[in-house]
Amino acid sequence: MQTVLGAGGPIADELVNELHRNHTKDIRLVSRKPSKVNDTDELMAADLTDADATSRAVAGSDIAYLTVGLPLDSELWERQFPVMMRNVIDACAEHGTKLVFFDNTYMYPGTPTPQTESTAFAPGGRKGRVRGQIATMLLEAMRAGRVEALIGRAPEFYGPGRTKSYTNSLVFDRIKAGKRPFVPVDAQAKRSLIWTPDASRALALLGNTPDAYGQTWHLPIDPDRQSYAQLIKTADEATGRKIGYTVLPMLAFGLGRRFVKPLDEMYELLVRYRDDNIFDSSKFAARFPEFQVTSYREGVERILAD
């Protein structure tokens, strides 16, 4: 049995598809209101902030994947994410279940220095501190031998369907709607973006690779990093029309955050858009050379054709 804790989002749904295609048909989906991805999926409703419910959700699982996402709300993150991580670690330790944690990069410093699996945490805001806290909780449990686990860490998403990210909402969703895209802070800075189906495929592969445990892995991206200006030029070519864009400077976000809560929640992350963002996934590429990464051109064309 392989169990997805936090089922229902685009990462989790594609993870379930990949597990079903290539690894196992014995899959349990856990969330507050789970729904089937495949006919054979087992459903279990559970609140991961409840320790007993989490234990029941994990029981009988060989591998559990923690893919829970929460709305961008710092107070909610501070209140719920540490409790969830503690409950999941305890449940996996209790039942002898391996744990695969899907993580992000909010705890990394927002500098142009390349980010590797050994990059020290230096969060620049509340959400980054929470992500650093829960990753550290798991790393300490791994070092103490309480749980056999791995961390799969991803940079910002872009992707098809229900993918939620600033890149999708500000750039590609607006292009698809015939609107002028917005670029946060700098159109020329290089971006490290992960194609969401690639993230899910890689997570399933890591979870089913015994020697991947006990480590942190940067999930695979196209190493030919593109700026927003380059990505929009690719959209020009894919659509056959000239697409202009508007750069939103830090000042605009600084003014807007006073009145619009989503902008306030985004503000701490903007430093990441000021300079090149170099997320290094070469460790994964070296270990899994057969893994086919989606190029940025292919990704942009698929989003716009979706």
Summary of the structure (lengths in Angstrom):
residues: 306
radius of gyration: 19.1
end to end distance: 32.9
largest distance: 57.6
contacts: 1010
relative contact order: 0.13
helix: 43%
strand: 16%
